[in-house]
Amino acid sequence: MSAIGIDYRTSSGQLAFQDIEQKKIILSKCITEEHPEQKIEYNLVKNRESHFYADFQDIYNRSCAYCGTRVGIMDSQLFEIDHFICKAAYPKTSPGQIEAGKLNNLVFACRNCNRGKRDFNLKNNYGKLLNPDNNAIAKVFYRSEDYYIKIVDAYKNNQIVCQFYNQLNLGSELKCLDYLLLNMKELADSQANAYPDFSQKLKELFSDLLQKRNALSYNLSSTH
């Protein structure tokens, strides 16, 4: 069952990713003003000690652009800056690397999605179809009633979409669990004043489940 009109990456009916392209333009101008000599914006944004990294992750609500898991569910060190159109698709020349490293080709992603995607080349119109910045990707995948990410019927037999889905492991139990944890955390926070005992109990359950999630993630990583 598809949740029409709701972005599968967010736990609410509101879009977690708003005006990303416009926000990137603003950040790009700031980078140019502060570092006019640096042509590859990726080199500045990837630096975790830089305020540009913090600004960039805030553009994405500190959430993975592909699966929606957030900093706090996963450790902040397990998030990276991904080249949406992979670097291998660009000429290995200075102009090519500058183009690959532009802000409009970078996305905030969890390590699992980024490493799974690797050098996946989004050829032809697939760069538009699976674009996370304008939320086009939210029309290709949806969140089922049992919290799994699934492919909408229109694309479930599309070879490229299926390959993307499988490489990023979007249908995994781990990403289902991340979404459950996100819902639990937001519910606990929202009920803290009205129902403090309930909120505290939910936070305890969240903490226990988060530990199990991290153990599962470690076990999966060790087997690959």
Accessible surface in RSA format (square Angstrom, percent):
REM  Atomic radii and reference values for relative SASA: ProtOr
REM  Chains: A
REM  Algorithm: Lee & Richards
REM  Probe-radius: 1.40
REM  Slices: 20
REM RES _ NUM      All-atoms   Total-Side   Main-Chain    Non-polar    All polar
REM                ABS   REL    ABS   REL    ABS   REL    ABS   REL    ABS   REL
RES MET A   1   165.32  85.6 117.05  77.5  48.26 114.9 115.97  98.6  49.34  65.4
RES SER A   2    39.16  33.1  23.47  31.3  15.69  36.1  20.71  44.1  18.45  25.8
RES ALA A   3    37.00  34.0  24.14  37.3  12.86  29.3  33.76  47.5   3.24   8.6
RES ILE A   4   150.31  85.5 125.26  93.3  25.05  60.4 127.50  91.8  22.81  61.9
RES GLY A   5    75.21  92.7   0.00   N/A  75.21  92.7  41.19 113.0  34.01  76.2
RES ILE A   6    76.39  43.5  69.18  51.5   7.20  17.4  70.53  50.8   5.86  15.9
RES ASP A   7     2.84   2.0   0.00   0.0   2.84   6.7   0.74   1.7   2.10   2.1
RES TYR A   8     1.66   0.8   0.00   0.0   1.66   4.3   1.66   1.2   0.00   0.0
RES ARG A   9     0.98   0.4   0.01   0.0   0.97   2.3   0.00   0.0   0.98   0.6
RES THR A  10     3.06   2.2   2.99   3.0   0.07   0.2   0.11   0.1   2.95   4.5
RES SER A  11    20.65  17.4   1.02   1.4  19.62  45.2   0.97   2.1  19.68  27.6
RES SER A  12    50.83  42.9  41.29  55.1   9.54  22.0  42.47  90.4   8.36  11.7
RES GLY A  13    55.83  68.9   0.00   N/A  55.83  68.9  21.34  58.6  34.49  77.3
RES GLN A  14   138.88  77.7 133.10  97.3   5.78  13.8  42.68  90.9  96.20  73.0
RES LEU A  15    72.68  40.5  61.13  43.7  11.55  29.0  61.13  42.9  11.55  31.1
RES ALA A  16    12.51  11.5   0.40   0.6  12.11  27.5   5.18   7.3   7.33  19.4
RES PHE A  17     0.72   0.4   0.00   0.0   0.72   1.9   0.00   0.0   0.72   2.1
RES GLN A  18    96.14  53.8  91.67  67.0   4.47  10.6  19.09  40.6  77.05  58.4
RES ASP A  19    91.56  64.1  78.21  77.8  13.35  31.6  12.98  30.5  78.58  78.4
RES ILE A  20     1.16   0.7   0.01   0.0   1.14   2.8   0.01   0.0   1.14   3.1
RES GLU A  21    80.35  46.1  76.83  58.1   3.51   8.4  29.57  57.2  50.78  41.5
RES GLN A  22   102.40  57.3 100.81  73.7   1.59   3.8  49.06 104.4  53.34  40.5
RES LYS A  23    82.33  40.2  79.89  49.0   2.44   5.8  48.77  43.9  33.56  35.7
RES LYS A  24     5.54   2.7   5.08   3.1   0.45   1.1   5.32   4.8   0.21   0.2
RES ILE A  25    99.67  56.7  96.15  71.6   3.51   8.5  99.19  71.4   0.47   1.3
RES ILE A  26   110.58  62.9 110.09  82.0   0.49   1.2 110.34  79.5   0.24   0.7
RES LEU A  27    10.60   5.9   9.24   6.6   1.37   3.4  10.45   7.3   0.15   0.4
RES SER A  28    29.74  25.1  29.74  39.7   0.00   0.0  10.53  22.4  19.21  26.9
RES LYS A  29   130.75  63.8 126.51  77.6   4.24  10.1  76.99  69.3  53.76  57.3
RES CYS A  30    47.65  36.0  46.49  51.9   1.16   2.7   5.20  13.2  42.45  45.8
RES ILE A  31     1.26   0.7   1.26   0.9   0.00   0.0   1.26   0.9   0.00   0.0
RES THR A  32    80.17  57.0  76.29  77.3   3.88   9.3  59.01  79.3  21.16  32.0
RES GLU A  33   138.27  79.4 107.56  81.4  30.71  73.1  45.11  87.3  93.16  76.1
RES GLU A  34    94.62  54.3  67.63  51.2  26.98  64.2  35.51  68.7  59.11  48.3
RES HIS A  35    57.53  31.4  57.23  39.8   0.29   0.8  36.97  38.1  20.56  23.9
RES PRO A  36    79.97  58.3  71.44  65.1   8.54  31.0  73.15  60.4   6.82  42.4
RES GLU A  37   126.97  72.9 100.09  75.7  26.88  64.0  76.82 148.6  50.14  40.9
RES GLN A  38    54.50  30.5  44.24  32.3  10.25  24.4   3.49   7.4  51.01  38.7
RES LYS A  39   123.86  60.4 112.81  69.2  11.04  26.3  73.11  65.8  50.74  54.1
RES ILE A  40    44.78  25.5  44.78  33.4   0.00   0.0  44.78  32.2   0.00   0.0
RES GLU A  41    17.23   9.9  17.23  13.0   0.00   0.0   8.59  16.6   8.65   7.1
RES TYR A  42    45.45  21.2  45.45  25.9   0.00   0.0  12.62   9.5  32.82  40.5
RES ASN A  43    57.11  39.4  45.71  44.2  11.40  27.5  11.61  27.9  45.50  44.0
RES LEU A  44    28.75  16.0  28.45  20.4   0.30   0.7  28.75  20.2   0.00   0.0
RES VAL A  45     0.00   0.0   0.00   0.0   0.00   0.0   0.00   0.0   0.00   0.0
RES LYS A  46   101.22  49.4  87.22  53.5  14.00  33.3  42.13  37.9  59.09  62.9
RES ASN A  47    71.61  49.4  64.83  62.7   6.78  16.3  17.80  42.8  53.81  52.0
RES ARG A  48    82.98  34.8  60.38  30.8  22.60  53.8  31.18  42.6  51.80  31.4
RES GLU A  49   159.83  91.8 126.57  95.8  33.26  79.2  55.73 107.8 104.10  85.0
RES SER A  50    21.16  17.9  11.13  14.9  10.03  23.1  16.04  34.2   5.12   7.2
RES HIS A  51    93.96  51.4  85.28  59.3   8.68  22.2  80.50  83.0  13.47  15.7
RES PHE A  52     3.56   1.8   3.56   2.2   0.00   0.0   3.56   2.2   0.00   0.0
RES TYR A  53    16.02   7.5  15.99   9.1   0.03   0.1  15.10  11.4   0.92   1.1
RES ALA A  54    41.32  38.0  41.32  63.8   0.00   0.0  41.32  58.2   0.00   0.0
RES ASP A  55    56.06  39.3  52.04  51.8   4.02   9.5  13.31  31.3  42.75  42.6
RES PHE A  56     0.00   0.0   0.00   0.0   0.00   0.0   0.00   0.0   0.00   0.0
RES GLN A  57    19.68  11.0  19.67  14.4   0.01   0.0   0.05   0.1  19.64  14.9
RES ASP A  58    80.83  56.6  66.21  65.9  14.62  34.6  26.80  63.1  54.04  53.9
RES ILE A  59    15.43   8.8  10.90   8.1   4.53  10.9  12.68   9.1   2.75   7.5
RES TYR A  60     0.02   0.0   0.02   0.0   0.00   0.0   0.02   0.0   0.00   0.0
RES ASN A  61    70.97  48.9  61.64  59.6   9.32  22.4   6.22  15.0  64.74  62.6
RES ARG A  62    99.62  41.8  99.62  50.8   0.00   0.0  33.38  45.6  66.23  40.1
RES SER A  63     0.32   0.3   0.32   0.4   0.00   0.0   0.32   0.7   0.00   0.0
RES CYS A  64     0.00   0.0   0.00   0.0   0.00   0.0   0.00   0.0   0.00   0.0
RES ALA A  65     0.00   0.0   0.00   0.0   0.00   0.0   0.00   0.0   0.00   0.0
RES TYR A  66     0.00   0.0   0.00   0.0   0.00   0.0   0.00   0.0   0.00   0.0
RES CYS A  67     5.34   4.0   1.23   1.4   4.11   9.6   0.26   0.7   5.08   5.5
RES GLY A  68     2.32   2.9   0.00   N/A   2.32   2.9   2.09   5.7   0.23   0.5
RES THR A  69     5.21   3.7   0.75   0.8   4.46  10.6   4.09   5.5   1.12   1.7
RES ARG A  70    46.92  19.7  46.92  23.9   0.00   0.0  12.57  17.2  34.35  20.8
RES VAL A  71    28.99  19.1  10.80   9.8  18.20  43.8  10.80   9.4  18.20  49.3
RES GLY A  72    41.40  51.1   0.00   N/A  41.40  51.1  28.95  79.5  12.45  27.9
RES ILE A  73     4.45   2.5   1.56   1.2   2.89   7.0   1.60   1.2   2.85   7.7
RES MET A  74     5.99   3.1   3.33   2.2   2.66   6.3   5.36   4.6   0.62   0.8
RES ASP A  75    86.19  60.4  69.36  69.0  16.83  39.8  31.32  73.7  54.88  54.7
RES SER A  76    50.05  42.3  45.61  60.9   4.44  10.2  23.69  50.4  26.36  36.9
RES GLN A  77   102.79  57.5 101.84  74.4   0.95   2.3  45.11  96.0  57.68  43.7
RES LEU A  78    56.73  31.6  56.73  40.6   0.00   0.0  56.73  39.8   0.00   0.0
RES PHE A  79     0.13   0.1   0.13   0.1   0.00   0.0   0.13   0.1   0.00   0.0
RES GLU A  80    23.98  13.8  21.16  16.0   2.82   6.7  19.08  36.9   4.89   4.0
RES ILE A  81    12.62   7.2   2.39   1.8  10.23  24.7   2.39   1.7  10.23  27.8
RES ASP A  82     6.51   4.6   5.35   5.3   1.16   2.7   1.16   2.7   5.35   5.3
RES HIS A  83    20.50  11.2  18.32  12.7   2.19   5.6   6.18   6.4  14.32  16.7
RES PHE A  84    14.84   7.4  14.84   9.2   0.00   0.0  14.84   9.0   0.00   0.0
RES ILE A  85    39.21  22.3  39.21  29.2   0.00   0.0  39.21  28.2   0.00   0.0
RES CYS A  86     4.22   3.2   3.11   3.5   1.11   2.6   3.15   8.0   1.07   1.2
RES LYS A  87    97.06  47.4  93.45  57.3   3.61   8.6  44.75  40.3  52.31  55.7
RES ALA A  88    62.95  57.9  35.17  54.3  27.78  63.2  37.21  52.4  25.74  68.2
RES ALA A  89    46.86  43.1   9.46  14.6  37.40  85.1  16.86  23.7  30.00  79.5
RES TYR A  90    41.14  19.2  35.64  20.3   5.49  14.3  22.34  16.8  18.80  23.2
RES PRO A  91    83.31  60.7  70.27  64.1  13.04  47.4  82.53  68.1   0.78   4.9
RES LYS A  92   174.78  85.3 141.46  86.8  33.32  79.3 111.29 100.2  63.49  67.6
RES THR A  93    72.57  51.6  64.60  65.5   7.97  19.0  67.33  90.4   5.24   7.9
RES SER A  94    81.00  68.5  69.05  92.2  11.95  27.5  33.08  70.4  47.92  67.1
RES PRO A  95    96.62  70.4  88.02  80.2   8.60  31.3  91.61  75.6   5.01  31.1
RES GLY A  96     5.32   6.6   0.00   N/A   5.32   6.6   4.65  12.8   0.67   1.5
RES GLN A  97    44.30  24.8  42.17  30.8   2.13   5.1  30.03  63.9  14.27  10.8
RES ILE A  98    51.20  29.1  51.20  38.1   0.00   0.0  51.20  36.9   0.00   0.0
RES GLU A  99    77.20  44.3  75.81  57.4   1.39   3.3  24.93  48.2  52.27  42.7
RES ALA A 100     0.37   0.3   0.37   0.6   0.00   0.0   0.37   0.5   0.00   0.0
RES GLY A 101     0.96   1.2   0.00   N/A   0.96   1.2   0.86   2.4   0.09   0.2
RES LYS A 102    77.89  38.0  77.89  47.8   0.00   0.0  34.18  30.8  43.71  46.6
RES LEU A 103     3.41   1.9   2.93   2.1   0.48   1.2   2.93   2.1   0.48   1.3
RES ASN A 104   110.72  76.4  87.75  84.8  22.96  55.3  33.84  81.5  76.87  74.3
RES ASN A 105     7.35   5.1   6.09   5.9   1.26   3.0   5.02  12.1   2.32   2.2
RES LEU A 106     0.00   0.0   0.00   0.0   0.00   0.0   0.00   0.0   0.00   0.0
RES VAL A 107     1.84   1.2   1.84   1.7   0.00   0.0   1.84   1.6   0.00   0.0
RES PHE A 108     0.09   0.0   0.09   0.1   0.00   0.0   0.09   0.1   0.00   0.0
RES ALA A 109     0.00   0.0   0.00   0.0   0.00   0.0   0.00   0.0   0.00   0.0
RES CYS A 110     0.23   0.2   0.23   0.3   0.00   0.0   0.00   0.0   0.23   0.2
RES ARG A 111    83.46  35.0  83.46  42.5   0.00   0.0  19.24  26.3  64.21  38.9
RES ASN A 112    56.45  38.9  44.67  43.2  11.78  28.4  18.19  43.8  38.26  37.0
RES CYS A 113     0.00   0.0   0.00   0.0   0.00   0.0   0.00   0.0   0.00   0.0
RES ASN A 114    24.21  16.7  21.87  21.1   2.34   5.6   0.17   0.4  24.04  23.2
RES ARG A 115   131.62  55.3 129.60  66.1   2.02   4.8  54.11  73.9  77.51  47.0
RES GLY A 116    11.14  13.7   0.00   N/A  11.14  13.7  10.37  28.4   0.78   1.7
RES LYS A 117     0.00   0.0   0.00   0.0   0.00   0.0   0.00   0.0   0.00   0.0
RES ARG A 118   157.65  66.2 138.30  70.5  19.35  46.1  65.28  89.2  92.38  56.0
RES ASP A 119   102.46  71.8  87.30  86.9  15.15  35.8  23.14  54.5  79.31  79.1
RES PHE A 120    14.44   7.2   6.30   3.9   8.14  21.2  13.28   8.0   1.16   3.3
RES ASN A 121    59.73  41.2  44.41  42.9  15.32  36.9  14.41  34.7  45.31  43.8
RES LEU A 122     7.39   4.1   0.00   0.0   7.39  18.6   0.00   0.0   7.39  19.9
RES LYS A 123   129.68  63.3 122.73  75.3   6.95  16.5  71.15  64.0  58.54  62.4
RES ASN A 124   140.10  96.6  96.49  93.2  43.61 105.0  32.37  77.9 107.73 104.1
RES ASN A 125   108.10  74.5 106.88 103.3   1.23   3.0  27.22  65.5  80.89  78.2
RES TYR A 126    48.72  22.7  48.61  27.7   0.11   0.3  26.46  19.9  22.26  27.4
RES GLY A 127    12.44  15.3   0.00   N/A  12.44  15.3  10.41  28.6   2.02   4.5
RES LYS A 128   154.01  75.1 150.30  92.2   3.71   8.8  97.84  88.1  56.17  59.8
RES LEU A 129    41.01  22.8  35.22  25.2   5.79  14.6  40.70  28.6   0.31   0.8
RES LEU A 130     0.00   0.0   0.00   0.0   0.00   0.0   0.00   0.0   0.00   0.0
RES ASN A 131    30.51  21.0  30.51  29.5   0.00   0.0   0.00   0.0  30.51  29.5
RES PRO A 132     0.73   0.5   0.71   0.7   0.02   0.1   0.71   0.6   0.02   0.1
RES ASP A 133    12.05   8.4   7.49   7.5   4.56  10.8   1.40   3.3  10.65  10.6
RES ASN A 134    78.04  53.8  51.20  49.5  26.84  64.6  24.01  57.8  54.03  52.2
RES ASN A 135    24.99  17.2  23.72  22.9   1.27   3.1  10.94  26.3  14.05  13.6
RES ALA A 136    22.14  20.4  18.83  29.1   3.31   7.5  20.91  29.4   1.23   3.3
RES ILE A 137     0.00   0.0   0.00   0.0   0.00   0.0   0.00   0.0   0.00   0.0
RES ALA A 138    20.48  18.8   8.08  12.5  12.40  28.2   8.08  11.4  12.40  32.9
RES LYS A 139   161.96  79.0 147.04  90.2  14.92  35.5  96.05  86.5  65.91  70.2
RES VAL A 140     0.52   0.3   0.52   0.5   0.00   0.0   0.52   0.4   0.00   0.0
RES PHE A 141     0.22   0.1   0.00   0.0   0.22   0.6   0.00   0.0   0.22   0.6
RES TYR A 142    24.54  11.5  24.45  13.9   0.09   0.2   6.72   5.1  17.81  22.0
RES ARG A 143    18.79   7.9  12.52   6.4   6.26  14.9  10.02  13.7   8.77   5.3
RES SER A 144     8.52   7.2   5.19   6.9   3.33   7.7   5.27  11.2   3.25   4.6
RES GLU A 145   136.15  78.2 104.10  78.8  32.05  76.3  53.14 102.8  83.02  67.8
RES ASP A 146    84.30  59.1  68.47  68.2  15.83  37.4  45.55 107.2  38.75  38.6
RES TYR A 147    69.16  32.3  69.16  39.3   0.00   0.0  37.27  28.0  31.89  39.3
RES TYR A 148    61.36  28.6  61.19  34.8   0.17   0.4  37.22  28.0  24.14  29.8
RES ILE A 149     1.35   0.8   0.09   0.1   1.26   3.0   0.09   0.1   1.26   3.4
RES LYS A 150    85.90  41.9  85.56  52.5   0.34   0.8  40.01  36.0  45.89  48.9
RES ILE A 151    24.40  13.9  14.00  10.4  10.40  25.1  14.00  10.1  10.40  28.2
RES VAL A 152    25.32  16.7  24.54  22.2   0.78   1.9  25.32  22.0   0.00   0.0
RES ASP A 153   110.66  77.5  95.86  95.4  14.80  35.0  30.91  72.7  79.75  79.5
RES ALA A 154    89.51  82.3  46.93  72.4  42.58  96.9  59.86  84.3  29.66  78.6
RES TYR A 155    61.37  28.7  61.21  34.8   0.17   0.4  28.62  21.5  32.75  40.4
RES LYS A 156   113.39  55.3 101.18  62.1  12.21  29.1  52.71  47.4  60.68  64.6
RES ASN A 157   136.89  94.4 104.32 100.8  32.57  78.4  38.77  93.3  98.12  94.8
RES ASN A 158    39.20  27.0  29.77  28.8   9.43  22.7  11.59  27.9  27.61  26.7
RES GLN A 159   147.74  82.6 135.50  99.0  12.24  29.1  46.91  99.8 100.84  76.5
RES ILE A 160    54.22  30.9  54.22  40.4   0.00   0.0  54.22  39.0   0.00   0.0
RES VAL A 161     0.00   0.0   0.00   0.0   0.00   0.0   0.00   0.0   0.00   0.0
RES CYS A 162    32.71  24.7  32.71  36.5   0.00   0.0  16.72  42.4  15.99  17.2
RES GLN A 163    77.93  43.6  72.72  53.1   5.21  12.4  25.32  53.9  52.61  39.9
RES PHE A 164     0.00   0.0   0.00   0.0   0.00   0.0   0.00   0.0   0.00   0.0
RES TYR A 165    37.10  17.3  36.94  21.0   0.16   0.4  24.45  18.4  12.65  15.6
RES ASN A 166   100.92  69.6  82.59  79.8  18.34  44.1  28.83  69.4  72.09  69.7
RES GLN A 167    53.26  29.8  36.74  26.9  16.52  39.3  23.56  50.1  29.70  22.5
RES LEU A 168     0.72   0.4   0.00   0.0   0.72   1.8   0.15   0.1   0.57   1.5
RES ASN A 169    85.73  59.1  84.32  81.5   1.41   3.4  19.56  47.1  66.17  64.0
RES LEU A 170     0.51   0.3   0.00   0.0   0.51   1.3   0.00   0.0   0.51   1.4
RES GLY A 171    27.56  34.0   0.00   N/A  27.56  34.0   9.91  27.2  17.65  39.5
RES SER A 172    19.67  16.6   9.88  13.2   9.79  22.6  17.08  36.4   2.59   3.6
RES GLU A 173   115.56  66.3 109.88  83.1   5.68  13.5  33.08  64.0  82.48  67.3
RES LEU A 174    13.53   7.5  12.68   9.1   0.85   2.1  12.68   8.9   0.85   2.3
RES LYS A 175     9.38   4.6   7.16   4.4   2.22   5.3   5.26   4.7   4.12   4.4
RES CYS A 176    18.18  13.8  17.35  19.4   0.83   1.9   0.23   0.6  17.95  19.4
RES LEU A 177    29.27  16.3  27.33  19.5   1.95   4.9  29.16  20.5   0.11   0.3
RES ASP A 178     6.29   4.4   5.44   5.4   0.85   2.0   3.19   7.5   3.10   3.1
RES TYR A 179    25.20  11.8  21.72  12.4   3.49   9.1   8.23   6.2  16.97  20.9
RES LEU A 180    61.42  34.2  61.42  43.9   0.00   0.0  61.42  43.1   0.00   0.0
RES LEU A 181     0.00   0.0   0.00   0.0   0.00   0.0   0.00   0.0   0.00   0.0
RES LEU A 182     7.52   4.2   7.52   5.4   0.00   0.0   7.52   5.3   0.00   0.0
RES ASN A 183    38.32  26.4  33.58  32.5   4.74  11.4  12.13  29.2  26.19  25.3
RES MET A 184    25.19  13.0  23.74  15.7   1.45   3.5  20.30  17.3   4.89   6.5
RES LYS A 185    80.12  39.1  79.65  48.9   0.47   1.1  44.96  40.5  35.16  37.4
RES GLU A 186    62.75  36.0  56.53  42.8   6.22  14.8  36.83  71.2  25.91  21.2
RES LEU A 187    81.10  45.2  76.76  54.9   4.34  10.9  80.44  56.5   0.66   1.8
RES ALA A 188     0.99   0.9   0.99   1.5   0.00   0.0   0.99   1.4   0.00   0.0
RES ASP A 189    73.59  51.5  56.13  55.9  17.46  41.3  28.84  67.9  44.75  44.6
RES SER A 190    77.09  65.1  41.33  55.2  35.77  82.4  48.89 104.1  28.20  39.5
RES GLN A 191    44.03  24.6  44.03  32.2   0.00   0.0   3.54   7.5  40.49  30.7
RES ALA A 192    37.23  34.2  28.46  43.9   8.76  19.9  28.87  40.7   8.36  22.1
RES ASN A 193   150.98 104.1 123.77 119.6  27.21  65.5  37.39  90.0 113.59 109.8
RES ALA A 194    70.43  64.8  38.71  59.7  31.71  72.1  49.83  70.2  20.60  54.6
RES TYR A 195   135.91  63.5 132.34  75.3   3.57   9.3  87.60  65.8  48.31  59.6
RES PRO A 196    80.02  58.3  74.53  67.9   5.49  20.0  76.08  62.8   3.94  24.5
RES ASP A 197   122.81  86.0 114.69 114.2   8.12  19.2  38.31  90.2  84.50  84.3
RES PHE A 198    97.17  48.6  89.54  55.5   7.63  19.9  95.61  58.0   1.57   4.5
RES SER A 199     2.73   2.3   2.73   3.6   0.00   0.0   1.91   4.1   0.82   1.1
RES GLN A 200    97.87  54.7  96.83  70.8   1.04   2.5  38.58  82.1  59.30  45.0
RES LYS A 201   116.77  57.0 116.46  71.5   0.31   0.7  68.74  61.9  48.03  51.2
RES LEU A 202    20.53  11.4  19.69  14.1   0.83   2.1  20.24  14.2   0.28   0.8
RES LYS A 203    84.20  41.1  80.57  49.4   3.63   8.6  40.06  36.1  44.14  47.0
RES GLU A 204    81.36  46.7  76.53  57.9   4.82  11.5  33.83  65.4  47.52  38.8
RES LEU A 205    84.70  47.2  82.48  59.0   2.21   5.6  82.51  57.9   2.19   5.9
RES PHE A 206    25.14  12.6  25.14  15.6   0.00   0.0  25.14  15.2   0.00   0.0
RES SER A 207    49.45  41.8  47.42  63.3   2.03   4.7  23.48  50.0  25.97  36.4
RES ASP A 208    77.98  54.6  75.46  75.1   2.53   6.0  19.54  46.0  58.44  58.3
RES LEU A 209    43.08  24.0  42.00  30.0   1.08   2.7  42.93  30.1   0.16   0.4
RES LEU A 210    34.84  19.4  34.84  24.9   0.00   0.0  34.84  24.5   0.00   0.0
RES GLN A 211   120.31  67.3 112.49  82.2   7.82  18.6  38.60  82.2  81.72  62.0
RES LYS A 212   140.61  68.6 133.44  81.9   7.17  17.1  80.16  72.1  60.46  64.4
RES ARG A 213     2.05   0.9   2.05   1.0   0.00   0.0   0.00   0.0   2.05   1.2
RES ASN A 214    71.87  49.6  66.06  63.8   5.81  14.0  26.66  64.2  45.21  43.7
RES ALA A 215    53.71  49.4  45.16  69.7   8.54  19.4  52.79  74.3   0.91   2.4
RES LEU A 216    61.49  34.2  58.76  42.0   2.73   6.9  60.83  42.7   0.66   1.8
RES SER A 217    18.59  15.7  18.17  24.2   0.42   1.0   3.65   7.8  14.94  20.9
RES TYR A 218   156.01  72.8 150.78  85.8   5.23  13.6 110.08  82.7  45.93  56.6
RES ASN A 219    80.47  55.5  79.82  77.1   0.65   1.6  20.31  48.9  60.16  58.1
RES LEU A 220    71.23  39.7  70.79  50.6   0.44   1.1  71.23  50.0   0.00   0.0
RES SER A 221    73.38  62.0  53.94  72.0  19.45  44.8  39.11  83.3  34.28  48.0
RES SER A 222    75.73  64.0  35.44  47.3  40.29  92.8  36.99  78.8  38.74  54.3
RES THR A 223   104.35  74.2  66.80  67.7  37.55  89.5  71.22  95.7  33.12  50.1
RES HIS A 224   181.65  99.3 116.99  81.3  64.66 165.4 118.11 121.7  63.53  73.9
END  Absolute sums over single chains surface
CHAIN  1 A    12130.4      10327.3       1803.1       6439.7       5690.7
END  Absolute sums over all chains
TOTAL         12130.4      10327.3       1803.1       6439.7       5690.7
